[in-house]
Amino acid sequence: MKKLFTSLQLSPGFLTFIVSFAYLDSIRSRLSPGQTLNSYIFTPESAITAIPFFLVIVILLRLYFQKIHGENFPIQWPKAILSFVLVLFTWNGIVLLFSYSVSLIFGTVDRNFKIDVLISSTFTHSLDFIIYGGFYFAYLLYVKFKDHQRLLDKYEQVIADSTIAKLKQQLDPHFLFNNLNVLDQLIDEDPKVASSFLQDFSEIYRYVLEKSDQGLVELKDELAFAQNYFNLLGHKFGTGYQLQISAPETNTSMIPPLSLQLLIENAVFHNRGSAQDPLTIRIEVQDEIMVSNPIRPYKYQKHRGGRGLKNLKNQFELLNKGGMKVQTSSETFTVVLPLIPFQQP
């Protein structure tokens, strides 16, 4: 029996609903205005008798639906309605044959198969089918919709994971390319500084290799990496840029790896800074992460960029953690990142 219910997609909750409805309907049919309540009105035999008939309706609907409509989704309404109508006629035929057989056994064919009695009984059986068949049909559509929705959710998650991986593959070479450019310039300017830069860069790139494959890293680790990366930039820019980090030590939030590094890089490579007038990059962690810097564009823009910032925005959207916000005034450029609750690796 359990296998039958499973094959018909009948859940315990739905069966409970059908039995309850049949029982309440039997009570309603026995009540009439002014009638005195008695124990017969509440006996459950009518509801129990309705269960086999309901199962026949369900089996017929299931068979016809699979035969005509198949397992396709979304629902093809012309085929679905055709299935329902054909089962209605089949159901009336089965009930008529069953009633005729019983009437033959008890010798009541003449009485039970008069035209007016036949029309009345056929109408009643059709209503029963429409009610119970409609319940099952609606339930079947609901089950198929939920199954379809689960497949969509799984598909969207796979696409999101794949897209995030692709975005990271774009960010990692971006990080490497920019720092190799810095190294190339330092080799010409000061080989000793270039050697120190290369050692620091190797340690930082170790973090990139270890963390970039992870979906999220702890904010404290990313803040430490941001500071190390900024120190690396000092090999090229000296004291032309400053970094101020304000974050509570107790914060246990998470963030996609290399997020802060990208924003620091974006600020440095698009805005002028000098020892006489340093450009200060601020990272503030409260309910959100705010990364801001003054706007001091180069007279002749050296770096067009924009791709890394767009990729980072896409990452946060795909993670469904709220969108990254970019706020620009006449003097300040600010990027606001949502905090992501700690997740056990």
N, C-alpha and C positions, 0 to 999 in steps of 0.2 A: 504493500500500500504506500509505503514511504517513497519507493521508486516511482510509483505512478504520480504522486503529488509533485515530486521533483521534476519529472518529465513534463508535467502540465504547468510548471512554474507557480504552484499554489503554495503560498507561504502560510504558516500557522495563523498569522495575524489576519490574513485575508479570509481564511476558512472560518475563523472565529466571527468575523464580521458577517459572513453569509449566513451562518447558523443563527446568529443573534437576530439578523433581519428576518429570516424565515419564521423564527419563533414569535417575534413581535407582530409580524404580518398575520400569523395564524390567530393571535389574540384579537387583533383588529377585526378580522373577518367574522369572529364569533360574537363580537359585541354589537348590540343594536340599542337604539334609544330606549330608555326605560327598563332595560334588561337588568335583572338582579345578578350580581356577581356570584359565580359558583366555581367549584374546583375544576370542572370540565373546561372552562374557558382557558385555564392556564396549563392544561396538559400539553406535553411537548411532542406528541406523536405526529402531528401535522408537520412540524419542523423537521423531525427525523425522516419522515417520508420524503420531504423535499430534497434531502441531500443526494440520494441516488439520481434523481431527475437533474439536479444541478450538475452532477458529475458527467452525465450523458451530454448535457449542453456544452460543458467545457471541452470534453473530448472531441465532439463534432466541430466546435469552433476552432480548436487547435489544429485538427486535421485539415479542415478546409483552408484555414489561414495559411498554413505552411504550403499546401498544395497550390493555391492560387497566388498568394502574395509572396511566399518565401520568407527568408529571414532578412530581407532588405530593410534599410532604414536610411532616410526618413520614410514615414508611412506613405504608401501610394494609395491615396484615399479611394479612388474608383475600385481598385482590387479589394481593398479592405471592406468596403461597403458591400461589394458583390459577395464576398465570403459570408458576411453576416446575413444577407438576404437568403442565400442558398441554404444556409444552415437553418434558418427559420422555416423554410418549406420542408426540409428534411425532418426537422423536429416535429412538425405537425403531422407528417406522414407516419413517423414512428409512434407518436401518441395515438393516432387514429387506428393504426394496426394493433397496438396493445389493447386499446379500449374494445375493439371489435373482437379480439381473442377472448377477453374476459367476458364480454357479453354473450359470446357463443357458449362459453362454459356454463354460465348461469341462466342462459335462455332469455336474455333481456335485450336482444338486438332490436326488436321492433320498438321498444320503449326508448332505448338510448340513442337510436339512430334516426329519429324523426328529424326533419329538416331544421326546425327551430332549435331543437336540442343540440343538433350537430353544429349549427352556426354559433350558438352561445358557447359551447364547450371549446370550439376552435378559437373563438375570440379570446376566451379566458387563457387557453394554453399559449396563444401568441403573446398575450400580455406578460405571462410568466416568463416566456423566453426573452422578450425584450428587456424585462427588468433584470433577470439573472444573467442573461447573455450580455447585456449592456454593462453590468458590473464587471464581468470577467474581461470583456473586450477593453473597457477603460483600464482595468488593472494590467492587462497584457501590454497595452500601449505604454503605460507608466513604467513597467519593467523594462521594456525595450528601450525606452527613452533613457532610463538610468544606466543601462548597459552601454548605450551609445555615448552617454555623457562621460562615463568612466573611461571609455576608449579615447575620447577626445582629450580628456584631462591627461591621460597617460601619453598620448601623442604630443600634446603641447609641452609636457614636461621634458620629453625626449628632445624635442626641437629646441627648447630653452637651454637644456644642458649642452646640446651640440653647439648652439650659437654662442653661449658663454665661453666654451672651449675655444671657438674660433676667435672670439674677441681677445682672449688671453694670448693666443698665438700671435695676434697683431701687436699687443702691448709689449710682449717680451722683446721681439726684434727692435721695436721702437726705442725701448730703454737701452738696449745694447748699441744700436746705431748712434744715438745721440752721445753716449759716453765715449765711444770710439772716436767720434769727431773731436771731443774735448781732448782725449789722449793724443790725437794726431797734432793738435795745435800746441799742446804742452811739450811734446818732443822737440818741436822747433824752437820754442821759447826757453825752456829750462828742462833739460834731460833729468836732473835730480828730482825735480817736482813731478815730472812725468812718471818716474820710477815709484815714487811714494803714492801717486795717484793710482797706478796700476795695482799696487798691493791693496789699497783700500777698496778699489773697484772689484777685485777678485773676491774679497770678503762679502761685499754687498751683493755681488752676482750669485754667490752661494745661497743667499737668502732667496733671491729670485728663483733659482732652480728648485729649492726646497718647498717654497710656499705657493708658487704660481699655479701648481696643479690642484691646490686646495680651493674649494669653493669660497670659503671664508677663513679669515685668520683673526686672532684676538687683537682688539684695538691697541692694547699696550705694546704688542709686538710690532704692529704697523707704525705706531708712533716712534718707537725706537729706531726702526728702519728709516723712517722719514728724517730723523735727526742725523743718522749716519750718512744718508744720501746727501743731505744738505752740507754736511762737513766735506763730502767728496767734491761738491761744487765749489767749495772754498779754494780748492787747488787752482781753479781757473779764474774765479771772480774776486778772490781775496775778501775784503770786508765790504764789498759793494752791496751785499745782500745780508739780511738778518732774518733769523727764524725765531718766532716766539710761540711756544706750545703751552697751552693752558688746559689741563685735563685732570679730573679727580683720579687719585690712585685706585680708588675702589671700583671704578667703572669696569664692567666685565663684558662690554658689548663686543660685537664682531664687525668685520668690514671686508669687502673683497680685497685680496692682496694687490699691492702696488697702487692703490687708489690715491693715497696721500702723496706718494712720490710723483705721480703723474701731475697732480695739481701744483706741487712745488716747481716741477719742471716747466709747467705751463706759465707760471708766474715769472720765472727767471728768464725764459727764452723769449718772452713777449714784452718785457718791461725793462727799462734802463735802471741801473743801480750803480752807484759810485761810492768810493771811500768818503768823499765829502758829503754826499747825500745818499746814504744807504736806503735801499728799498726793503721795507719790513713785511715779511709774510707771516700772517697770524693763523694759528690753528687753535680754535676754541671748541672744547667739548662740553656741552651741557645736555639739553634734550636732543640736540642734533650736533653734527660736526660742521663747523663753519670755517672755511679756509678763505681768507681774504688777503688782498694786496692792493696797494695804490696803483692807479692806472698811469703809467709813464711810457707810452709807446715809443719805439725807436723812430727816428725821423725817416729812415728807410728800413722797412720791416725786413728782418733777416729770415724769419721763420714763418711760413704761412700756417702750418699746423691745423689744429681743430679736429683732426681725426681721433686723437687719443681721448679728448674730452667727450666727443660724441660716443665713442665706444664705452667709456665709463658710464655715461648716462644710460646706454642700452643695457649694460650689465645690471644696474639697479632696477630697471624696469622688468627685466627678465626674472630677477630674483623675487619679484612681487613684494618688495619691501618699501614701496613708496618711491616716487620719482625723485631724481636728483634735481635741485633747483639752482639756476644760475641767476644771480642778481647783479645788475650793472647800474651804477650811478655815474655822475660826471667825474667822480674822483676815485671810486673804489670798485673793484671786481670781486665778487663773492660767490663761492660755490657752497651750497648747503647739502650735506649728505645725511640721509636718515640713519639713525642708530639701529643696528640689528641685534636682537637679544642673543645671548650666549647660547650656542648649540654644542652639545657634546659630540666630539669627533667620532 
